[in-house]
Amino acid sequence: MCNIKLEPYIVIPTNYINFEKTIKTCGEHETFNWDKYCSKCGKKIIEKKVITKRNLCAYDLLGCENLAHYFIGEFMYLFSNKIEYIQHQYQTNIFEINVDIIDDMKEQFVNHHKDDIATLEKRIGSKIDVKFGYLYLD
């Protein structure tokens, strides 16, 4: 069974942070075991510090869990973790989606997450545009 969430969201480019981590390697292959020699080439395994990057999640950018994030390609999609403020009005099994409902839901999203949006705009240095669409969860 699938779950489709139809709601307002924000899309921003994925932001990354560089960090240092220690890996075990023979110089050619990274390994995760405790052997002294590489199982692929036989060279001695050493610990090495490397710089890598990871994508910043919603919590990293906001310092809270008000928005849930989903990464697709080089973009992060942010949906409300507190969607109850919208859903109470639309709790029927079926209703017609029209421009008025979409505008109302987007407005409620903006009002409910105005602090989160302001924080994101400062962090990414760009104006946030709230969109409306669906999230497919299988």
C-alpha positions as CSV (number, residue, x, y, z in Angstrom):
1,M,0.0,0.0,0.0
2,C,1.3,3.5,-0.8
3,N,0.8,6.7,1.1
4,I,0.5,10.0,-0.8
5,K,0.7,13.2,1.1
6,L,-0.7,16.2,-0.7
7,E,0.5,19.4,0.9
8,P,2.7,22.6,0.7
9,Y,6.4,22.2,0.6
10,I,9.7,24.0,0.1
11,V,12.4,23.0,-2.3
12,I,16.0,24.2,-1.9
13,P,19.4,23.1,-3.4
14,T,21.1,20.5,-1.2
15,N,23.6,22.2,1.1
16,Y,26.8,20.3,2.1
17,I,29.4,20.5,4.8
18,N,32.9,19.2,4.7
19,F,34.2,17.1,7.6
20,E,37.2,15.0,8.4
21,K,36.8,11.3,9.0
22,T,39.2,8.4,9.6
23,I,39.0,5.5,7.3
24,K,40.9,2.2,7.1
25,T,42.5,1.7,3.7
26,C,45.4,0.0,1.9
27,G,45.8,3.1,-0.2
28,E,43.5,1.8,-2.9
29,H,40.6,0.2,-1.2
30,E,38.6,1.3,1.8
31,T,37.8,-1.5,4.3
32,F,35.5,-1.8,7.2
33,N,37.0,-4.9,8.8
34,W,39.8,-5.2,11.3
35,D,42.2,-7.2,9.2
36,K,45.9,-6.1,8.9
37,Y,46.0,-6.7,5.2
38,C,43.6,-5.8,2.4
39,S,41.5,-8.8,1.2
40,K,41.5,-7.4,-2.3
41,C,45.2,-6.6,-3.0
42,G,47.2,-7.8,0.1
43,K,48.7,-4.5,1.0
44,K,48.9,-3.4,4.6
45,I,45.8,-1.5,6.0
46,I,46.4,1.8,7.6
47,E,44.2,4.5,9.2
48,K,44.0,7.7,7.1
49,K,42.1,10.9,7.7
50,V,40.2,12.1,4.7
51,I,37.9,15.1,4.0
52,T,34.5,14.2,2.8
53,K,31.2,16.0,2.5
54,R,27.7,15.2,3.7
55,N,24.4,16.9,2.9
56,L,22.9,19.1,5.6
57,C,19.5,17.9,6.7
58,A,16.5,20.1,7.9
59,Y,17.7,19.8,11.5
60,D,21.2,21.0,10.6
61,L,19.7,24.1,8.8
62,L,17.0,24.9,11.3
63,G,18.0,23.4,14.7
64,C,14.6,21.9,15.1
65,E,12.4,19.1,13.5
66,N,9.5,21.3,12.3
67,L,10.2,20.3,8.7
68,A,10.9,16.8,7.3
69,H,13.4,16.5,4.5
70,Y,13.6,14.3,1.4
71,F,16.6,14.4,-0.9
72,I,16.0,13.9,-4.6
73,G,19.1,14.6,-6.7
74,E,20.7,17.9,-5.8
75,F,17.5,19.2,-4.1
76,M,16.1,18.9,-0.6
77,Y,12.3,18.9,-0.3
78,L,10.9,20.1,3.0
79,F,7.4,19.2,4.2
80,S,5.8,20.1,7.5
81,N,6.2,17.7,10.4
82,K,3.3,19.6,12.0
83,I,0.7,19.2,9.2
84,E,-2.2,18.9,11.7
85,Y,-2.8,22.6,11.4
86,I,-3.9,22.1,7.8
87,Q,-5.4,18.6,7.9
88,H,-8.2,19.3,10.3
89,Q,-10.0,21.3,7.6
90,Y,-9.7,18.6,5.0
91,Q,-10.3,15.3,6.8
92,T,-12.8,13.8,4.3
93,N,-11.8,10.8,2.2
94,I,-12.2,12.8,-1.0
95,F,-12.5,16.5,-1.8
96,E,-12.1,18.6,-4.9
97,I,-8.8,20.3,-5.1
98,N,-9.1,23.8,-6.4
99,V,-6.9,27.0,-6.4
100,D,-8.6,28.3,-3.3
101,I,-7.7,25.2,-1.3
102,I,-4.2,25.2,-2.6
103,D,-3.7,28.9,-1.8
104,D,-5.3,28.4,1.7
105,M,-3.0,25.5,2.5
106,K,0.1,27.3,1.3
107,E,-0.8,30.4,3.3
108,Q,-1.3,28.3,6.4
109,F,2.1,26.6,5.8
110,V,3.8,30.0,5.5
111,N,2.1,31.3,8.6
112,H,2.9,28.2,10.7
113,H,6.5,28.0,9.5
114,K,7.4,31.7,9.2
115,D,10.3,31.4,11.6
116,D,11.6,28.3,9.8
117,I,11.3,30.0,6.4
118,A,13.2,33.1,7.7
119,T,16.0,30.9,9.1
120,L,16.3,29.0,5.8
121,E,16.4,32.2,3.8
122,K,19.3,33.5,6.0
123,R,21.1,30.1,5.8
124,I,20.9,29.7,2.0
125,G,20.9,33.4,1.1
126,S,17.9,33.2,-1.1
127,K,14.1,33.9,-0.9
128,I,12.0,30.8,-0.2
129,D,9.1,30.0,-2.5
130,V,6.4,27.6,-1.1
131,K,5.1,25.2,-3.6
132,F,2.2,22.7,-3.5
133,G,2.4,19.1,-4.5
134,Y,2.5,15.5,-3.3
135,L,5.0,13.2,-1.6
136,Y,4.7,9.6,-2.6
137,L,5.8,7.1,0.2
138,D,5.8,3.4,-0.6
